[in-house]
């Protein structure tokens, strides 16, 4: 196994923890894209950004039981991780470009269930500094 594969596996684990319960691949891809955005925005290298991701989440995901790694949704997500990691995936699900310029999602939460007071005040409550960029499934994404 290579270090790159190890990091991609950690990225998969994080995205599954945060969004598998929402069904479909879109939410898991969106979470993985936010992690990629953080790396590309200078938050640190992949391992550090993945390891510290929980500090910046707005919603604590529900406790998840075992899931079947043969599940079709999970397997479809696995086919998309390489492109997210390498920066070749279509990221328009969470990033956009408009008259304000390029807006890149760096944070996310389920708005009906924000568990992190810091997130509520600094991210969700500060629309000028952290505009809402996208909604994917139950997750809202902020710049």
N, C-alpha and C positions, 0 to 999 in steps of 0.2 A: 504494500500500500504506500502511496505517496503522501506527503504532507498536504498537498492540494486536495486529495481525496478525503483525507481526515477532516479538513476544514469544510468541505462540501457536505460531509456526513453530519457535522455539527450544525451546519446551516439547516439541513433537512430536519434534524431533531428540534431545533428552535422553532421553525415554521410549523411543524406538526404540533408542538406543545401549544403554540399561540393560536392556531387557526384551524386545525384539522376538524375540531368539533363543529365548525360552521358548515361543513360539507363543501364539496367541489374543490377544485384546485385554485380558483382565483384568489381566495383569501390567503392561502399558504404562499402563493407566488408573490402577493403584495407584501407580506411580511418579509420574505426573503429579499425582495427588491429594496425595502427600507434599509435592511442591513447592508446591502451592497451600496446604497446611497451614502450611508454613514462612512463606510470605508473610503469611498471616492471623495467624500467631503472632508477627509482628514481627521476623522475621529480616532484613528489608529488602524493597526493591521487587523485582518480578519479575526484571528483568534481572540484578541482583546475586545473587539466590538461585539462579537457573539457572547463572550463571557460576561460582559457588562450590560447586555441588552435589557435585562430585567429591571435595572435601575430607571430606565426611561419609558417603561410601558405604562400606559394609562389604566389598563384593566388587567387584573390577575385572571388568567384563564382558569376555567373549571378543572377540577381534578379529573384526569382522563384515565380510564381503564386501559387495559391492553387493546391494541387494535391489530387487525390482520395486515401484515406487510404485503400481502397479496391483494389487498383491496385495490380496486381499479383506480380510484381517486388518488390514492397514495402513489401508485405506480406511474400514473400520468404526471404527477408532480415531480417525481424523480427524473423524468425525461426533460424537465424544464430547468432544473437546477444548474446544469453546466452553463447554459446561456446566461442565466442571471449572474453567476459567478464571474464569467468572462466578459460581462458587459455587452453582450450581443442580443439580449432578450428585448422584446418590445416592452418598454417600461411605461407606456402611456396609461396604464391602469392606475398608477400612483403619481406620475410626474406629468407636468404639462408645460406648455409654452403658450403665453398669451401676451396681451399688451403690457403686462408687468414684467415680461421676460421669462426666463426658465424658472419654474417652481418645482423643487425637489422635495419629496416627502421624507421626513426624518423621524416622525413620531406617529403613533397610532393609538386608538382606543375605541372601545365600544362606548359611545356617548351615554347610553342608558345605564352604564355601570362603570364609572370612573372610580377606581379604588385608591388612586395615588393623589394625595392632596397637592403635592408639588406639581404634578401634571395638570390638575384641575386649574390651579392658579397661573402657572407659568406658560403652559402650552395652550390648553383649551380656552383659557380666559384672556389670552393676549393675541387677539386676531391680527393686529398690525404686524407684530413680530413673527407670529406663527400662523399664517393663513391656512384655512381649510382648503385642501387641494383636491381631495377625492374621497369617494365612498366606495368600498368594495365589500360586498356582503354586509356584515354587521359592523365592520371597522371603518372609522373615519380617519383620514390621514391629514397630517399637518406639516407645514414647511418648517 
